[in-house]
Amino acid sequence: MKKVILALSIVAGLGMSSCGSASAEDFDIANVKDACGCADGFVVIANDILSTIGDKTEDEMEEDKELEKTIKPKFDKLEELEDL
């Protein structure tokens, strides 16, 4: 889990200069046509996951079942994007 969060942090850090208010739910993977769209998707989804997690520790995240239910669809969407 730490590796995933670290990777998401790096992606989010690199994408801080892109447009900001989109969420993972708003991002439509079906509209991704090129590498730029894929990169934009990673940034949007990663930022959304990180903002949802906040400053929780790994132990706190594992204990919080509501958080897990909230971020699972976002991780699923991220994995779907990785498969493109």
Residue pairs with C-beta under 8 A, 6 or more apart in sequence:
1 58
1 61
1 62
2 58
4 75
5 50
5 53
5 58
8 46
8 49
8 50
9 46
9 50
11 42
11 43
11 46
12 43
12 46
12 47
12 50
14 43
15 39
15 40
15 42
15 43
15 44
15 46
15 47
18 40
18 43
20 47
22 44
22 48
23 44
23 48
24 44
24 45
24 48
24 49
24 73
24 74
24 77
24 78
25 48
26 44
27 40
27 41
27 44
27 45
27 77
29 41
29 77
29 80
29 81
29 84
31 37
32 38
32 41
32 81
32 84
38 81
38 84
41 81
42 78
42 81
45 74
45 77
45 78
45 81
46 78
48 74
49 71
49 74
49 75
49 78
52 67
52 70
52 71
52 74
53 61
53 67
53 71
56 64
56 67
61 67
61 68
62 68
